[in-house]
């Protein structure tokens, strides 16, 4: 079991909500705040904190605008975020003994 290296997991991504954000955005390309909140079944405050952490890591870009005078916050993965998420998934595969083929 020489390939077992827990240190290869990206701690920014590894939290449950942040992992959920990354997985959702990897498939959805872009999502608004309410869509993410509902999909991840989290509170506004909790989602805001996790989005900020991903944004600080430059894994997610946040766009703020207005739609019909209401604030609209949209998130999308950055190129660095996609690369980090792919590396995270690869590290998880290695931890559970699945080699990418």
Steps between C-alpha positions, in 0.01 A plus 500: 500500500786736416273733297295596808571870560226693679713813464409518131142601583432870447367624833327794334282260300468219754229654721152361433341826381804609298522158337130527418551845345788376288312189382185698422686767305706242312173376350292818489771738371331790681244516782330776688519526876147375567546204268816397688340558841205278409709229334740479794231543765699759692435842646582828329768582755665160476500508120643853498791398722586199284468690173732768638760238594485350149518847347805588711667182371407617147304180439170682452416837349204694636297742288261740670233686308135596521199341334175693528657709777584189701858397570621203297814312600634242257794263545708306251816293516817665379756316289709457817191368679436238232863390516495484882173305499639248249813459716281457810296227331818328384639508855174351632515221241852417613398499866224248438718289276355585161754580235394730221501310176 
